[in-house]
Amino acid sequence: MSAHTAPTVVKLGGSGIEDFDDAWWESLAAYGREHPLVLVHGWSKPLRRLRPRYGEPSAILRDRYGNQSRWTTPEVIEDIKTVSARLGEEVLDRLHRHGISAERHLGSDGLVSAGPGERWWWRDRQLVELENLVGPITGVDPAPLKDLRPGHAHLVTPLARDGAGREVNTDADRAAAALAGAVGAADLILVTDVTHLLIDGEPVHRITARAAAEFRDRGATGGMRKKLRAAGEALDRGVERVVIGSAPVPDLLSGRTGTVITRT
């Protein structure tokens, strides 16, 4: 598959989707008229708006390795599906208005599978055993993503199905990385609310996967740490480059802004 016809996977940050203006969507549609698109969305901002308690510190857990995760119960899964359906309607409407046909998928409907999640989590400064419906992605079956062609987009809600048949939460950045590898994407774009990766306060325009991993392990925190992990996983799966930034997709791909991460 040539770079021109290979799908591009774009992860849309949940705190930014509603803030993208019409020009942003038009630029995405212009790019999508020439490249197949797979979009993966987050849901953080609308989920907090649905139930303010999801914005409280108690809604976030850290595992014994320091990785951050939303405390996910069956109720949280249902709320994620509720806000994702609304987001999906908005995204598909935006794309349709700009001439891109689109369809929505739940990752848990045979697309994304997950393994057993962590059971031990830090809470109130104690490591306790908790049931948390979050699992690491173990596989992607790209068969549901039919009709990968220019002018058409697939929007994926990054839930997964575990070995017990339960719907579980996954990290959206890492889900996008797994999907990018599964569909043979040339590029993975992680659209977020930061302009560049910063190292020692300085913007980084280009970095290798090895250097990004070294920074991830010694200095990155929170959401950026997960994005750098996702970038490394995507590159390991055959993606040619990963771009992190807040600009329109064509600008990020051109290298005019954002941070480009490559294998070498």
Disulfide bonds with the S-S distance in Angstrom:
none
